[in-house]
Amino acid sequence: LNGDNLYDPGAVDALFADGPTIGAVRVDDPSNYGVLSTRDGLVTDVVEKPTDPPTTLANAGAYAFPAEATAWLDVPASERGEHELTDVLARVVDEYEVGYVELDRWLDVGRPWELLAANEWKLGELDRELRGEVHEDADLRGSVVVEAGARVDAGVVVEGPALIRSGASVGPNAYVRGATLIGEDAEIGHGVELKNSVVGRGTHVAHLSYVGDSVLGRDVNFGAGTNVANLRHDGKAVEFTVKGERVSTGRRKFGVVAGDGAKTAINTSLNAGVKLSAGATTAPGETLTRDR
């Protein structure tokens, strides 16, 4: 399985049942993917990012190969120092009758905002479980998981789905809305509102802040009064910088991406679609409208 894709377990079962097989997904625009050429229900070729796609079946990065295919990885590495799985795939297609399984649910998680979609998917499958320390005056609604070693303080409201990992603390008087993941040893403090976000391990949003529809890496620190905008006034999808170009996230609401170790000073305002690089900082009272 490709490590940056998300799969439904039932689809993986189908791959094993019918192998050798390739997982495929129907897409409207296959030109950005490897595309399967097929004949009589079998895969004849995989064409990378074609200008004239032979089908609308994109390679979903899930394979059931014959056992001997593992030996075919013992070849010289590419210029990037990697053994290319696509080389093995080409050989399997040449030497075997390879079928394909269409996946009903699949997600390519290659860009930051797609982490939110992945989070929404997987947290939506949670069952409520409270193993950590939850204050009697906290209000946890719906599918909320508090792992052992996590702490939820007085006055906190959590609307699931939400996952609070071991060592994390929330509150007092914080408001967490799903779908939200709070990583190990993270701190969400007094008067903080957190909505539909991914918060990395060891990250602190400790005082009087709003963070919505955002991805915060590890060991990020948001100073008191840091607020994130997550909505354009014109109602259009928020844009984000990818490889130096602004592209649409396809999301009406999207906040910021903060790299590992980024830090904001007190009363920082972050515009929708802003990226804070790893280790980036802001000045007190600063309004950030461009990536840093």
C-alpha positions, -999 to 999 in steps of 0.1 A, spaced: 0 0 0 12 35 -8 19 52 25 3 85 16 -31 69 6 -60 59 28 -80 28 20 -111 10 32 -102 -23 48 -128 -42 28 -111 -31 -5 -78 -45 7 -95 -78 15 -108 -79 -21 -72 -74 -34 -60 -105 -16 -90 -125 -28 -84 -118 -65 -46 -114 -67 -25 -106 -85 -44 -74 -86 -41 -36 -86 -64 -13 -67 -81 13 -89 -104 42 -84 -125 61 -109 -116 98 -112 -130 126 -133 -95 139 -143 -70 110 -145 -42 131 -160 -26 137 -126 -24 100 -118 -9 68 -131 -37 54 -153 -46 18 -160 -49 5 -195 -72 -25 -196 -84 -52 -219 -110 -79 -211 -108 -71 -174 -70 -73 -172 -44 -46 -168 -22 -43 -198 -2 -12 -188 1 17 -163 6 51 -179 20 79 -157 1 112 -159 -10 109 -195 -22 138 -216 -46 114 -233 -57 89 -206 -67 55 -219 -93 50 -191 -106 69 -161 -91 42 -138 -64 57 -116 -38 36 -99 -48 37 -63 -14 25 -50 -26 -8 -36 -13 -40 -50 -14 -78 -44 17 -91 -60 29 -127 -64 54 -137 -37 84 -138 -60 79 -101 -68 97 -92 -36 130 -104 -51 125 -80 -80 132 -51 -57 168 -62 -55 178 -38 -83 200 -7 -83 183 23 -65 171 53 -84 189 87 -83 168 95 -52 182 64 -35 148 46 -38 137 12 -52 108 20 -75 77 0 -69 65 10 -103 94 -10 -119 81 -41 -101 45 -32 -112 56 -31 -148 72 -65 -146 42 -81 -128 19 -67 -156 42 -81 -182 45 -116 -167 11 -123 -151 -26 -119 -158 -32 -89 -135 -68 -79 -126 -80 -48 -109 -103 -40 -81 -123 -8 -81 -122 8 -46 -154 25 -34 -136 47 -10 -100 60 -13 -81 91 -5 -49 104 -18 -32 123 10 -5 142 -8 -13 178 2 -18 194 37 -55 200 35 -61 164 26 -49 155 61 -82 171 72 -102 149 49 -83 119 62 -89 130 98 -126 134 91 -128 100 76 -110 80 103 -123 100 133 -158 94 119 -153 57 127 -145 62 164 -166 47 192 -168 67 224 -142 57 250 -130 76 280 -99 61 296 -81 92 306 -89 117 334 -121 136 327 -133 163 352 -169 158 364 -177 194 351 -165 186 315 -191 180 288 -181 154 262 -207 149 235 -208 121 210 -179 99 197 -151 112 218 -120 92 227 -98 102 256 -68 79 258 -52 68 291 -29 94 303 -48 123 288 -66 149 309 -98 169 302 -103 197 328 -133 215 342 -156 236 319 -144 219 287 -169 211 260 -159 185 234 -182 178 204 -171 146 187 -157 131 167 -126 139 186 -95 119 197 -74 132 226 -41 112 227 -21 101 257 -4 128 276 -25 156 261 -44 181 282 -74 202 274 -88 231 294 -100 244 316 -128 261 297 -118 251 262 -142 242 233 -132 214 210 -153 207 179 -149 177 156 -134 163 136 -103 171 157 -72 151 167 -51 163 196 -17 146 196 3 131 224 15 156 250 -3 185 233 -18 213 254 -51 230 245 -55 256 273 -79 281 288 -104 298 266 -92 281 234 -116 271 206 -104 243 184 -124 231 154 -118 204 127 -81 204 131 -50 182 134 -27 191 163 7 175 164 26 159 193 38 184 219 21 214 204 7 241 227 -23 264 221 -25 274 257 -44 307 260 -74 325 244 -70 314 208 -92 302 179 -78 275 155 -102 262 128 -97 238 99 -59 238 104 -29 215 105 -4 222 133 28 201 133 48 189 162 61 212 190 42 243 176 35 271 201 7 296 195 11 326 218 -19 340 238 -45 355 215 -34 339 183 -63 336 160 -67 318 127 -90 329 99 -106 300 80 -131 316 56 -128 339 26 -153 368 25 -161 361 -12 -172 326 -4 -146 310 -27 -125 280 -18 -94 289 2 -61 287 -18 -28 274 -5 8 274 -19 20 242 -34 54 241 -51 54 279 -54 19 283 -69 -14 291 -53 -39 263 -58 -74 258 -47 -79 235 -17 -115 229 -28 -125 237 8 -147 267 17 -131 266 51 -94 261 56 -71 278 81 -33 275 83 -6 249 82 21 253 108 54 234 104 72 217 133 85 241 158 67 272 145 59 298 171 36 328 171 38 358 195 8 371 214 -21 385 195 -10 372 161 -36 370 134 -31 344 106 -50 347 74 -68 318 57 -44 297 36 -12 309 52 17 285 57 42 288 86 74 270 77 91 248 103 106 270 129 90 302 117 81 329 142 59 361 143 61 394 162 36 405 188 4 418 173 14 408 138 -11 401 110 2 375 86 -13 374 51 15 356 33 35 325 39 65 326 62 
